[in-house]
């Protein structure tokens, strides 16, 4: 099965690369599809990162997040994939992605994945 097409995460130059500061982004309208049942899953994706030389451009992030709407994926996988894509796009000093998924079938899931630059 082919990998789904995701919108490209774009970046812009961080004007304060020598200062550590945190960027905290919330995407409360995240949707994907359960790969077992085909039913929609809803949740909030939270991204916190300390930028290095680059920052994530927010419109491209929005389009990237919307790319998941028809994708069948587990909560654990999508949270880690988003983290991998953030790290790949902007090489942050550190990053944390939290997938806070709505209750479905009587179960609530919160997945947190983190990255620290060596």
HELIX and SHEET records of a PDB file:
HELIX    1   1 UNK A   58  UNK A   66  1                                   9    
HELIX    2   2 UNK A   75  UNK A   90  1                                  16    
SHEET    1   A 2 UNK A  11  UNK A  13  0                                        
SHEET    2   A 2 UNK A  54  UNK A  56 -1                                        
SHEET    1   B 4 UNK A  22  UNK A  33  0                                        
SHEET    2   B 4 UNK A  40  UNK A  50 -1                                        
SHEET    3   B 4 UNK A  94  UNK A 104 -1                                        
SHEET    4   B 4 UNK A 107  UNK A 116 -1                                        
END                                                                             
